[in-house]
Amino acid sequence: MPSSLPGIKVLKVQGRRPSLPAGPRIYAVGDIHGRLDLLDELLSRVNADIAHRPTARPVFVFLGDYIDRGPYSRETIDRLIELGATKECVFLKGNHEQIAIKCLSDPSLFDRWMRLGGVETLVSYGVAPRNMARGQQIVELQSAFHGAVPQAHFRFFRDQQTSFACGDFFFVHAGVKPRIELSRQAENDLLWIRDEFLSSNEDFGKIVVHGHTPTREIEVRPNRINIDTGAFATGKLTCLVIEEESLSVIDTL
């Protein structure tokens, strides 16, 4: 196999050699959070890698949290829809997508969503929060947001998966609940779990590739790999590249 491009970091998982079946090369991308600029830069680097090391089946796996916090949530969704029309893509649901869509029917969640970065998402869809009575404001925001989201975006949110398994790897947004079979995980845990999962040394049966909890550098543990490097704040969007027994990293720094 031709060597990787300069700047691509090779990884090893301590104590085991997890692998994919021959054929696919997976490009797993961490939390984007409205940073279209970083997504475009990362995709350019991925395309350069594919040109340098041709593969018949590149598979893009996005780990969720496409929206909120960064300035280009709507534009990020547009770009991902475009990519999905021409490439083999798996789009996983993040907790930010879950709460944003739930806000359309549950006004009690609006304050929480705003604190999680929802204001930036509303603005990206052309909806600007205004000063008015709180209840009235939420009703108007619900209506305006619903009217501003294109049907193609609703389909994108609707069709997202909560997990994806391939070979020795299990891809998910946040993590998994220890001592529960991967096939029986609850959606809320897959999208929101933190401490119980992060502190676990349990063998989950597969290496769990996840985001959700930002760290300065990619975390490689015997049972999990965290690729959320806090792109919206750090400028570092990370992609884990897996092909058979090879693991490497492409990022925007």
Helices and strands as residue ranges (DSSP letters): E 9-11, E 24-29, H 36-52, E 57-62, H 73-86, E 88-91, H 95-102, G 107-109, H 110-113, I 114-118, H 119-124, H 134-148, H 151-158, E 163-166, E 169-172, G 182-184, H 187-192, H 195-198, E 207-210, E 219-220, E 224-226, H 231-234, E 238-243, E 246-251
